[in-house]
Amino acid sequence: MQKNIQLPVEHLPYFEAIGRAGDALQVPTYVVGGYVRDLLLGRTVKDIDIVCVGNGIGLAKKSAQAFPTATTVTVFHTFGTAMFRVGDVEIEFVGARKESYQADSRKPAVENGTLADDQIRRDFSINAMAICLNSEHFGELIDPFDGIGDLEKGIIRTPTDADITFSDDPLRMLRAIRFATQLNFVLEEKTYAAIINNRQRLHIISAERIHTELNKIIAAPCPSIGFKYLFDTRLLHEFFPELAAMQGIAVRNGVAHKDNFYHTLEVLDNIAPLTDNLWLRWAALLHDIAKPLTKRFEEEHQSWTFHSHEFVGMKVAQQIFKRLKLPLGDELKFVQKMIGLHQRPMMLTKDTITDSAVRRILFDAGEDIEALMTLCHADITSKKEWRVKKYIEDYAYLKERMTEIEAKDQLRNWQPPISGEIIMETFQIKPSRQVGIVKDAIREAILDGIIPNDYQIAYDFMLQKGQEIGLTVHTTHHS
């Protein structure tokens, strides 16, 4: 029985016009792929992919004539595709294709094909459905691999032999896990087994392609679904060994530490409802990344320690970002800053939250203090209720104190009132270690509350400190 699909009212004029263009050119025309999948799932759909059995570029040009507000048709001759925009909707056209692959590349040799050829080359059954737009069969669903059944069952399955699908294009293994994460679906057994079999094929994929899929998993509502699949299929071990190395529990003299991999996934899931900031989610993923490298058992205290894991973690984060070709500018700096500071609020209890400690954390975190506190909240994964309660109370008190001190001292993005230039001019010295000593002393004195954040008082303090380390004043016109 042929199933007819009700297309969304807001897109109906586009589909009818494209169908008429297809009729005029006598080419079978279909809306395909992600649009059909998301429509059937009731998800918001915007971008439209059109496949025709014929010349996709010709169909794009003919269709665009029906829309006075359409942008110029952009043609990609290499790929045989064309696209234009109408308002905020992007419509892309391509001719139906048949593909064949070489073992060392995921770029297929392409030739013209039928709709059936085009559907069989697609990655998953849920992405291989098409809806006809020609007037005679308008709205008719063509679903040769029961994608609609898989949507109902919530499974990710390849249309044909999964081993061939993943060997041909190994990126599809990451896409399978990404879709499972985004849709909260499960991987069908043969599809799952084929990922394990073909995991080493991932080496032919560029780092950029890998991180694009990884970012989509991290940005999902429940990222741990994806990371558990990545770990269990051992794909993670292929491209992200540092994260895989966090799994496991060591026991010495009956003393165990928690599994840092699953703790990390909990933190990532905890932070997901609190922020859409991809880089803050990356910080959650990497906050304990150096624990395997810093793990020691202290016989004296009979306990596991991870001394300096936050500072080592900052270096490891840089290596990971470099290898995965993630941005090495402000995004990396932000992630490193979060990793470096994530222990600090946790170490402050009601008894140790002094003005000086609060000033320091405000100074060190700067404009990222809210992000840091969000990460620290997400990092509370203890199963002991009393401990969770204590952390939450301590954080609430810390936030209160931060608000008071911030209002009084304005330490966010604060620069000490005396610059290196003033120090060099006053003592007539060149850039040197002595400039750093005086500058650090002024900053520390203000953060410790020894002197207020005031230019004149800081200037007098500079003169005193300079004399202590043997500097002579050559000009005092600043005072």
DRENKOL-264323 format. One record per residue (C-alpha): residue in three letters; y, z negated, x negated. Coordinates in nm, 4 decimals. Each point is the difference from the previous one (the first is absolute). Layout:
BEGIN
('ALA' (Y Z X));
...
***
This chain:
BEGIN
('MET' (0.0000 0.0000 0.0000));
('GLN' (0.3396 0.1011 -0.1359));
('LYS' (0.2453 -0.2899 -0.0235));
('ASN' (0.3677 0.0623 0.0730));
('ILE' (0.2636 -0.2157 -0.1693));
('GLN' (0.3344 -0.0911 0.1545));
('LEU' (0.2590 0.0744 -0.2698));
('PRO' (0.3070 -0.2303 -0.0235));
('VAL' (0.2874 0.1027 0.2282));
('GLU' (0.2557 -0.0229 -0.2837));
('HIS' (-0.1947 0.2531 -0.2112));
('LEU' (-0.1131 0.2275 0.2830));
('PRO' (0.2859 0.2524 -0.0459));
('TYR' (-0.0982 0.0402 -0.3696));
('PHE' (-0.3673 0.0554 0.0800));
('GLU' (0.0692 0.2437 0.2832));
('ALA' (0.2389 0.2057 -0.2193));
('ILE' (-0.2467 0.0039 -0.2927));
('GLY' (-0.2821 0.0988 0.2395));
('ARG' (0.2132 0.2891 0.1342));
('ALA' (0.0706 0.1155 -0.3572));
('GLY' (-0.3755 -0.0124 -0.0689));
('ASP' (-0.0680 0.2057 0.3149));
('ALA' (0.2636 0.2568 -0.1011));
('LEU' (-0.1523 0.0359 -0.3488));
('GLN' (-0.3517 -0.0137 0.1458));
('VAL' (-0.1073 -0.2851 -0.2283));
('PRO' (-0.2020 -0.3037 0.1192));
('THR' (0.2352 -0.2988 -0.0520));
('TYR' (-0.0765 -0.3729 -0.0151));
('VAL' (0.1613 -0.3379 -0.0666));
('VAL' (-0.2350 -0.1833 -0.2406));
('GLY' (-0.0723 -0.3000 -0.2202));
('GLY' (0.2008 -0.3212 -0.0078));
('TYR' (0.2098 0.0940 0.3034));
('VAL' (-0.3080 0.0324 0.2234));
('ARG' (-0.1579 -0.3171 -0.1428));
('ASP' (0.3122 -0.2127 0.0514));
('LEU' (0.0628 0.1459 0.3465));
('LEU' (-0.3507 -0.1019 0.1097));
('LEU' (0.0477 -0.3457 -0.1551));
('GLY' (0.3283 -0.0467 0.1874));
('ARG' (0.1931 -0.0340 -0.3283));
('THR' (0.3514 0.1355 -0.0517));
('VAL' (-0.0234 0.3648 -0.1009));
('LYS' (0.2779 0.2031 -0.1535));
('ASP' (-0.0985 0.2615 -0.2583));
('ILE' (-0.1975 0.2918 0.1403));
('ASP' (-0.2600 0.2102 -0.1881));
('ILE' (-0.0798 0.3431 0.1391));
('VAL' (-0.2955 0.2167 -0.1046));
('CYS' (-0.0415 0.3595 0.1109));
('VAL' (-0.2812 0.2463 -0.0608));
('GLY' (0.2316 0.2483 -0.1705));
('ASN' (0.3319 -0.0072 -0.1836));
('GLY' (0.1485 -0.3510 0.0132));
('ILE' (0.3324 0.1072 -0.1554));
('GLY' (0.0424 0.2772 0.2592));
('LEU' (-0.0732 -0.2464 0.2830));
('ALA' (0.2568 -0.2479 -0.1415));
('LYS' (0.2725 0.2670 -0.0066));
('LYS' (-0.0835 0.1213 0.3523));
('SER' (-0.0112 -0.3585 0.1380));
('ALA' (0.3325 -0.1004 -0.1604));
('GLN' (0.1788 0.2707 0.2008));
('ALA' (-0.0616 -0.2057 0.3171));
('PHE' (0.2028 -0.2953 -0.1362));
('PRO' (0.3758 0.0575 -0.0445));
('THR' (0.0302 -0.3396 -0.1775));
('ALA' (-0.2937 0.0578 -0.2408));
('THR' (0.0655 -0.0176 -0.3727));
('THR' (-0.0658 0.3102 -0.2111));
('VAL' (-0.3700 0.0683 -0.0510));
('THR' (-0.1083 -0.1193 -0.3466));
('VAL' (-0.2859 0.2065 -0.1396));
('PHE' (-0.2477 -0.1180 -0.2659));
('HIS' (-0.1637 0.3297 -0.1011));
('THR' (-0.2370 -0.1638 -0.2520));
('PHE' (-0.1618 -0.2040 0.2768));
('GLY' (0.0496 0.2531 0.2791));
('THR' (0.1888 -0.2601 0.2057));
('ALA' (0.3395 -0.0126 0.1706));
('MET' (0.1984 -0.2692 0.1792));
('PHE' (0.3174 -0.0682 0.1951));
('ARG' (0.1566 -0.3034 0.1658));
('VAL' (0.1285 -0.0405 0.3548));
('GLY' (0.1985 -0.3222 0.0243));
('ASP' (-0.2120 -0.2666 -0.1683));
('VAL' (-0.3293 0.1871 0.0488));
('GLU' (-0.1502 0.1929 -0.2908));
('ILE' (-0.2342 0.2860 0.0943));
('GLU' (-0.2261 0.1501 -0.2676));
('PHE' (-0.2014 0.3207 0.0349));
('VAL' (-0.2990 0.1327 -0.1924));
('GLY' (-0.2688 0.2621 0.0498));
('ALA' (-0.3595 -0.1228 0.0475));
('ARG' (-0.1703 -0.0320 -0.3391));
('LYS' (-0.3382 -0.0098 -0.1641));
('GLU' (-0.0324 -0.1976 -0.3266));
('SER' (-0.2268 -0.0129 -0.3039));
('TYR' (0.0267 -0.2442 -0.2938));
('GLN' (-0.0588 -0.0097 -0.3764));
('ALA' (-0.1450 -0.3210 -0.1499));
('ASP' (0.3024 -0.0834 -0.2191));
('SER' (0.2731 0.0323 0.2615));
('ARG' (0.0868 -0.1119 0.3530));
('LYS' (0.2023 0.3219 0.0491));
('PRO' (-0.2199 0.2375 0.2010));
('ALA' (-0.0218 0.3769 -0.0053));
('VAL' (0.1308 0.0994 0.3438));
('GLU' (-0.0634 0.3038 0.2198));
('ASN' (0.0789 0.0835 0.3617));
('GLY' (-0.2439 -0.1477 0.2476));
('THR' (-0.0763 -0.0784 0.3622));
('LEU' (0.1021 -0.3157 0.1861));
('ALA' (-0.3563 -0.1282 -0.0593));
('ASP' (0.0408 0.0568 -0.3784));
('ASP' (0.3293 -0.1879 0.0128));
('GLN' (-0.1435 -0.2965 0.1898));
('ILE' (-0.3069 -0.0372 -0.2212));
('ARG' (0.2158 -0.0204 -0.3168));
('ARG' (0.1933 -0.3016 0.1347));
('ASP' (-0.0564 -0.3473 -0.1414));
('PHE' (-0.1138 -0.2031 0.3040));
('SER' (-0.1264 0.0704 0.3508));
('ILE' (0.3049 -0.1755 0.1489));
('ASN' (0.2263 0.2441 -0.1898));
('ALA' (-0.2033 0.3103 0.0887));
('MET' (0.0982 0.0327 0.3675));
('ALA' (0.2186 0.2837 0.1327));
('ILE' (0.1801 0.0631 0.3309));
('CYS' (0.0518 0.3616 0.1067));
('LEU' (0.3590 0.1119 0.0739));
('ASN' (-0.0647 0.3579 0.1206));
('SER' (0.0806 0.0329 0.3711));
('GLU' (-0.3555 0.0846 0.1070));
('HIS' (-0.1508 -0.3220 -0.1482));
('PHE' (0.3133 -0.2197 -0.0296));
('GLY' (-0.0859 -0.3683 -0.0605));
('GLU' (-0.3718 0.0634 -0.0641));
('LEU' (-0.1515 -0.2349 -0.2628));
('ILE' (-0.2280 0.1548 -0.2648));
('ASP' (-0.1948 -0.2869 -0.1540));
('PRO' (-0.3146 0.1286 -0.1794));
('PHE' (-0.0759 -0.3274 -0.1875));
('ASP' (0.0565 -0.2478 0.2857));
('GLY' (0.3213 -0.1381 -0.1472));
('ILE' (0.0872 -0.1394 0.3426));
('GLY' (-0.3262 -0.1994 -0.0014));
('ASP' (0.0799 -0.1355 -0.3471));
('LEU' (0.3477 -0.1033 0.1178));
('GLU' (-0.1606 -0.1921 0.2860));
('LYS' (-0.2542 -0.1642 -0.2328));
('GLY' (0.2658 -0.0680 -0.2673));
('ILE' (-0.1850 0.1698 -0.2867));
('ILE' (0.1012 0.2192 -0.2951));
('ARG' (-0.2548 0.2763 -0.0588));
('THR' (0.0088 0.3333 -0.1837));
('PRO' (-0.0661 0.3156 0.2094));
('THR' (-0.2763 0.1181 -0.2346));
('ASP' (-0.1978 -0.1422 -0.2932));
('ALA' (0.2173 -0.2846 -0.1339));
('ASP' (-0.1308 0.0455 -0.3569));
('ILE' (0.1260 0.3592 -0.0060));
('THR' (0.3286 -0.0924 0.1720));
('PHE' (0.0787 -0.2724 -0.2577));
('SER' (-0.1298 0.1874 -0.3011));
('ASP' (0.2183 0.3007 0.0960));
('ASP' (0.3129 -0.2109 0.0480));
('PRO' (-0.0397 -0.3594 -0.1278));
('LEU' (0.3432 -0.0971 0.1348));
('ARG' (-0.1683 0.0007 0.3421));
('MET' (-0.1848 -0.3195 -0.0990));
('LEU' (0.3330 -0.1821 -0.0257));
('ARG' (0.1203 0.1677 0.3189));
('ALA' (-0.3140 -0.1197 0.1841));
('ILE' (0.0774 -0.3579 -0.1004));
('ARG' (0.3700 0.0443 0.0769));
('PHE' (-0.0759 0.1227 0.3553));
('ALA' (-0.2502 -0.2837 0.0509));
('THR' (0.2755 -0.2438 -0.1030));
('GLN' (0.2810 0.1521 0.2060));
('LEU' (-0.2115 0.0437 0.3150));
('ASN' (-0.2213 -0.3075 -0.0500));
('PHE' (-0.3069 0.2283 0.0132));
('VAL' (-0.3288 -0.0331 -0.1902));
('LEU' (-0.1540 0.2505 -0.2418));
('GLU' (-0.3141 0.1602 0.1404));
('GLU' (-0.3099 -0.0774 -0.2118));
('LYS' (-0.0519 0.3409 -0.1644));
('THR' (0.3738 0.0328 -0.0683));
('TYR' (0.0002 -0.3478 -0.1608));
('ALA' (-0.3081 0.0800 -0.2128));
('ALA' (0.1536 0.3313 -0.1132));
('ILE' (0.3113 -0.1811 -0.1291));
('ILE' (-0.2235 -0.2215 -0.2178));
('ASN' (-0.1887 0.3091 -0.1256));
('ASN' (0.3133 0.1980 -0.0819));
('ARG' (0.2345 -0.2748 -0.1202));
('GLN' (0.0140 0.1326 -0.3573));
('ARG' (0.1303 0.3344 0.1300));
('LEU' (0.3312 -0.1817 0.0585));
('HIS' (0.0845 0.0729 -0.3656));
('ILE' (0.1049 0.3562 0.0862));
('ILE' (0.2740 -0.1338 0.2331));
('SER' (0.3556 -0.0480 -0.1275));
('ALA' (0.1449 -0.3513 -0.0173));
('GLU' (0.2795 0.1070 0.2400));
('ARG' (-0.2534 0.0988 0.2678));
('ILE' (-0.1857 -0.3284 -0.0459));
('HIS' (0.3094 -0.2193 0.0253));
('THR' (0.1222 0.1861 0.3111));
('GLU' (-0.3199 -0.0971 0.1855));
('LEU' (0.0033 -0.3502 -0.1504));
('ASN' (0.3580 -0.0577 0.1167));
('LYS' (-0.1018 0.0982 0.3539));
('ILE' (-0.2837 -0.2558 -0.0100));
('ILE' (0.2397 -0.2679 -0.1304));
('ALA' (0.2502 0.0897 0.2766));
('ALA' (-0.2629 -0.0338 0.2783));
('PRO' (0.0061 -0.2932 0.2465));
('CYS' (-0.3161 -0.1512 -0.1555));
('PRO' (-0.0293 0.1336 -0.3583));
('SER' (-0.3078 -0.2101 -0.0858));
('ILE' (-0.2198 0.2355 0.2075));
('GLY' (0.0690 0.2757 -0.2540));
('PHE' (-0.0292 -0.2157 -0.3105));
('LYS' (-0.3362 -0.1403 0.1121));
('TYR' (-0.1274 0.3566 0.0488));
('LEU' (0.1463 0.1052 -0.3376));
('PHE' (-0.1769 -0.2923 -0.1668));
('ASP' (-0.3344 0.0317 0.1821));
('THR' (-0.0242 0.3761 -0.0696));
('ARG' (0.1073 -0.0683 -0.3627));
('LEU' (0.2816 0.2540 0.0298));
('LEU' (0.2360 -0.2807 -0.1005));
('HIS' (-0.1858 -0.0431 -0.3301));
('GLU' (0.0721 0.3663 -0.0802));
('PHE' (0.3802 -0.0051 0.0277));
('PHE' (0.1054 -0.3672 0.0233));
('PRO' (-0.2409 -0.2036 -0.2209));
('GLU' (0.2475 -0.2892 -0.0403));
('LEU' (-0.0164 -0.0751 0.3740));
('ALA' (-0.3794 0.0388 0.0146));
('ALA' (-0.0282 -0.2448 -0.2945));
('MET' (0.1545 -0.2767 0.2122));
('GLN' (-0.3100 -0.0212 0.2211));
('GLY' (-0.2471 -0.2784 -0.0585));
('ILE' (-0.0166 -0.3742 -0.0536));
('ALA' (-0.0811 -0.1704 -0.3292));
('VAL' (-0.1692 -0.3406 0.0072));
('ARG' (-0.0063 -0.2417 -0.2934));
('ASN' (-0.1420 -0.3553 0.0196));
('GLY' (-0.0119 0.0407 0.3782));
('VAL' (0.3747 0.0865 0.0119));
('ALA' (0.0931 0.3357 0.1585));
('HIS' (0.3302 0.1825 0.0492));
('LYS' (0.0840 0.2107 0.3056));
('ASP' (-0.0778 0.3712 0.0155));
('ASN' (0.3336 0.1483 -0.1049));
('PHE' (-0.0780 0.3466 0.1412));
('TYR' (-0.0561 -0.1241 0.3557));
('HIS' (0.2897 -0.2449 -0.0344));
('THR' (0.2227 0.2957 -0.0950));
('LEU' (-0.1129 0.1972 0.3061));
('GLU' (0.0835 -0.3006 0.2189));
('VAL' (0.3488 -0.0177 -0.1522));
('LEU' (0.0474 0.3750 0.0577));
('ASP' (-0.1087 -0.0336 0.3655));
('ASN' (0.2243 -0.3069 0.0397));
('ILE' (0.3061 0.1874 -0.1279));
('ALA' (-0.0628 0.3158 0.2075));
('PRO' (0.1501 -0.1323 0.3288));
('LEU' (0.2949 -0.1508 -0.1938));
('THR' (0.1265 0.3103 -0.1835));
('ASP' (-0.0167 0.3802 -0.0071));
('ASN' (0.1303 -0.0026 -0.3579));
('LEU' (-0.2712 0.1919 -0.1882));
('TRP' (0.0959 -0.1551 -0.3360));
('LEU' (-0.0126 -0.3553 0.1334));
('ARG' (-0.3500 0.0829 0.1268));
('TRP' (-0.0819 0.1329 -0.3493));
('ALA' (0.1248 -0.3329 -0.1403));
('ALA' (-0.2399 -0.1798 0.2361));
('LEU' (-0.2836 0.2225 -0.1250));
('LEU' (0.0825 -0.0644 -0.3681));
('HIS' (0.1298 -0.3594 0.0047));
('ASP' (-0.3222 -0.1396 -0.1553));
('ILE' (-0.1131 0.3188 -0.1774));
('ALA' (-0.0182 -0.1684 -0.3431));
('LYS' (-0.2184 -0.2922 0.1101));
('PRO' (-0.3184 0.1564 -0.1453));
('LEU' (0.1803 0.0407 -0.3352));
('THR' (0.1363 -0.3573 -0.0108));
('LYS' (-0.2975 -0.1898 0.1461));
('ARG' (-0.1089 -0.3015 -0.2067));
('PHE' (-0.2136 -0.3057 0.0712));
('GLU' (0.1579 -0.3216 -0.1236));
('GLU' (-0.2788 -0.2405 -0.0968));
('GLU' (0.2392 -0.2946 -0.0183));
('HIS' (0.1081 0.0298 0.3643));
('GLN' (-0.3140 0.1774 0.1206));
('SER' (0.2099 0.2686 0.1692));
('TRP' (0.0746 0.3719 -0.0117));
('THR' (0.3472 0.1071 -0.1157));
('PHE' (0.1894 0.3290 0.0029));
('HIS' (0.2899 -0.0922 -0.2295));
('SER' (0.2815 0.2567 -0.0165));
('HIS' (-0.1812 0.2382 0.2372));
('GLU' (0.3363 0.0868 0.1555));
('PHE' (0.1507 0.1157 -0.3334));
('VAL' (-0.3124 0.1889 -0.1075));
('GLY' (-0.0060 0.1455 0.3539));
('MET' (0.3440 0.1556 -0.0505));
('LYS' (-0.1395 0.2005 -0.2958));
('VAL' (-0.3174 0.0963 0.1867));
('ALA' (0.2113 0.1214 0.2951));
('GLN' (0.1853 0.2359 -0.2330));
('GLN' (-0.3289 0.1435 -0.1346));
('ILE' (-0.1263 0.0557 0.3571));
('PHE' (0.3248 0.1654 0.1145));
('LYS' (-0.0062 0.2286 -0.3062));
('ARG' (-0.3609 0.1038 0.0496));
('LEU' (0.0375 0.0609 0.3758));
('LYS' (0.3310 0.1841 -0.0596));
('LEU' (0.1872 -0.2423 0.2283));
('PRO' (0.3798 -0.0245 -0.0466));
('LEU' (0.0924 -0.1844 -0.3206));
('GLY' (0.3618 -0.0808 0.0958));
('ASP' (0.1348 -0.2618 0.2420));
('GLU' (-0.3257 -0.0054 0.1990));
('LEU' (-0.2046 -0.1154 -0.3013));
('LYS' (0.2729 -0.2468 -0.1071));
('PHE' (-0.0041 -0.1535 0.3497));
('VAL' (-0.3819 -0.0328 0.0017));
('GLN' (0.0067 -0.1562 -0.3496));
('LYS' (0.2726 -0.2425 0.1040));
('MET' (-0.2042 -0.1133 0.3031));
('ILE' (-0.3129 -0.0446 -0.2150));
('GLY' (0.1968 -0.1938 -0.2636));
('LEU' (0.1569 -0.2360 0.2542));
('HIS' (-0.2718 -0.0444 0.2627));
('GLN' (-0.1218 -0.3351 -0.1400));
('ARG' (0.3428 -0.1575 -0.0176));
('PRO' (0.0611 -0.1014 0.3645));
('MET' (-0.3616 -0.1198 0.0242));
('MET' (0.0553 -0.2359 -0.2942));
('LEU' (0.3013 -0.1604 0.1661));
('THR' (-0.0811 -0.2914 0.2285));
('LYS' (0.2436 -0.2122 0.2002));
('ASP' (0.0135 -0.2448 -0.2927));
('THR' (0.0753 0.2662 -0.2639));
('ILE' (0.2490 0.2139 0.1944));
('THR' (0.3050 -0.0958 -0.2067));
('ASP' (0.3329 0.1847 0.0194));
('SER' (-0.0737 0.1374 -0.3458));
('ALA' (-0.3438 0.1383 0.1021));
('VAL' (0.1524 0.1633 0.3097));
('ARG' (0.2881 0.1505 -0.2008));
('ARG' (-0.2491 0.1494 -0.2449));
('ILE' (-0.2160 0.1634 0.2631));
('LEU' (0.3081 0.1392 0.1771));
('PHE' (0.1285 0.1334 -0.3320));
('ASP' (-0.3346 0.1502 -0.1073));
('ALA' (-0.0872 0.1564 0.3384));
('GLY' (0.3542 0.1187 0.0804));
('GLU' (0.0143 0.2247 0.3042));
('ASP' (-0.3825 0.0005 0.0222));
('ILE' (-0.0302 -0.3688 0.0929));
('GLU' (-0.1004 0.0744 0.3634));
('ALA' (-0.2672 0.2435 -0.1192));
('LEU' (-0.1328 -0.2637 -0.2417));
('MET' (-0.0201 -0.2650 0.2744));
('THR' (-0.1807 0.2503 0.2278));
('LEU' (-0.2567 0.0590 -0.2771));
('CYS' (-0.0421 -0.3754 -0.0553));
('HIS' (-0.0621 -0.0587 0.3725));
('ALA' (-0.2611 0.2773 0.0024));
('ASP' (-0.1630 -0.1610 -0.3069));
('ILE' (-0.0980 -0.3096 0.2004));
('THR' (-0.3695 0.0681 0.0661));
('SER' (-0.1474 -0.3476 -0.0378));
('LYS' (-0.2692 -0.0981 0.2508));
('LYS' (0.1213 -0.3629 -0.0205));
('GLU' (0.2398 -0.0625 0.2879));
('TRP' (0.1831 -0.2871 -0.1723));
('ARG' (0.0728 0.2228 -0.3017));
('VAL' (0.1333 0.2863 0.2149));
('LYS' (0.2177 -0.2479 0.1912));
('LYS' (0.1353 -0.1442 -0.3252));
('TYR' (0.0893 0.3439 -0.1445));
('ILE' (0.1757 0.1027 0.3213));
('GLU' (0.2008 -0.3258 0.0069));
('ASP' (0.0930 0.0331 -0.3700));
('TYR' (0.1113 0.3625 0.0501));
('ALA' (0.2091 -0.0906 0.3060));
('TYR' (0.1698 -0.2762 -0.2013));
('LEU' (0.0508 0.2353 -0.2978));
('LYS' (0.1609 0.2626 0.2268));
('GLU' (0.2326 -0.2667 0.1416));
('ARG' (0.1047 -0.1067 -0.3494));
('MET' (0.0454 0.3644 -0.1054));
('THR' (0.2354 0.0610 0.2924));
('GLU' (0.2094 -0.3072 -0.0938));
('ILE' (0.0199 0.0803 -0.3726));
('GLU' (0.0554 0.3733 0.0597));
('ALA' (0.2965 -0.0846 0.2250));
('LYS' (0.1412 -0.2368 -0.2617));
('ASP' (-0.0706 0.1837 -0.3283));
('GLN' (-0.0469 0.3660 0.1054));
('LEU' (-0.2741 0.0552 -0.2528));
('ARG' (-0.1559 0.3111 0.1463));
('ASN' (0.0642 0.2927 -0.2384));
('TRP' (0.2196 -0.2458 -0.1898));
('GLN' (0.1272 0.0805 -0.3478));
('PRO' (0.1186 -0.2884 -0.2232));
('PRO' (0.3840 -0.0041 -0.0165));
('ILE' (0.0088 0.0506 -0.3779));
('SER' (-0.1208 0.3404 -0.1200));
('GLY' (-0.1320 0.0953 -0.3432));
('GLU' (0.3230 0.1953 -0.0593));
('ILE' (0.2118 -0.3142 0.0487));
('ILE' (-0.2229 -0.1953 -0.2420));
('MET' (0.0237 0.2760 -0.2664));
('GLU' (0.3781 0.0283 0.0381));
('THR' (0.0589 -0.3769 -0.0072));
('PHE' (-0.2028 -0.0573 -0.3153));
('GLN' (0.0655 0.3474 -0.1511));
('ILE' (-0.3700 0.0714 -0.0452));
('LYS' (-0.2176 0.3079 0.0523));
('PRO' (-0.3004 0.0161 0.2383));
('SER' (-0.2412 -0.2563 -0.1447));
('ARG' (-0.2459 -0.2784 0.0758));
('GLN' (0.2928 -0.2451 0.0067));
('VAL' (0.1540 0.1825 0.3002));
('GLY' (-0.3318 -0.0428 0.1844));
('ILE' (-0.0208 -0.3704 -0.0882));
('VAL' (0.3496 -0.0729 0.1390));
('LYS' (-0.0519 0.2196 0.3079));
('ASP' (-0.3376 -0.1625 0.0819));
('ALA' (0.1467 -0.3487 -0.0490));
('ILE' (0.2779 0.0730 0.2552));
('ARG' (-0.2484 0.1407 0.2530));
('GLU' (-0.2390 -0.2960 -0.0418));
('ALA' (0.2830 -0.2549 0.0272));
('ILE' (0.1133 0.1530 0.3314));
('LEU' (-0.3549 0.0285 0.1378));
('ASP' (-0.0733 -0.3602 -0.1016));
('GLY' (0.3203 -0.1173 0.1688));
('ILE' (0.1456 -0.1328 -0.3281));
('ILE' (0.3153 0.2066 0.0584));
('PRO' (0.1175 0.1746 0.3208));
('ASN' (0.0073 0.3785 0.0429));
('ASP' (0.3671 0.0135 -0.1073));
('TYR' (0.1596 0.2339 -0.2574));
('GLN' (0.2303 -0.2498 -0.1751));
('ILE' (-0.2624 -0.2756 -0.0277));
('ALA' (-0.2595 0.2536 -0.1196));
('TYR' (0.2543 0.1297 -0.2570));
('ASP' (0.0570 -0.3509 -0.1398));
('PHE' (-0.3779 -0.0525 -0.0101));
('MET' (-0.0331 0.3275 -0.1966));
('LEU' (0.2531 -0.1227 -0.2612));
('GLN' (-0.1892 -0.3254 -0.0404));
('LYS' (-0.3411 0.1737 -0.0252));
('GLY' (0.1363 0.2577 -0.2484));
('GLN' (0.1332 -0.2710 -0.2276));
('GLU' (-0.3368 -0.1815 0.0171));
('ILE' (-0.1740 0.3030 -0.1496));
('GLY' (0.2701 0.0603 -0.2625));
('LEU' (0.2209 0.2634 0.1670));
('THR' (0.3778 -0.0034 -0.0507));
('VAL' (0.2480 0.0764 0.2776));
('HIS' (0.2281 0.2980 -0.0852));
('THR' (0.1760 0.0449 0.3338));
('THR' (0.0608 -0.2251 0.2947));
('HIS' (0.2135 0.2252 0.2163));
('HIS' (-0.2726 -0.0027 0.2685));
('SER' (0.0432 -0.3699 0.0712));
***
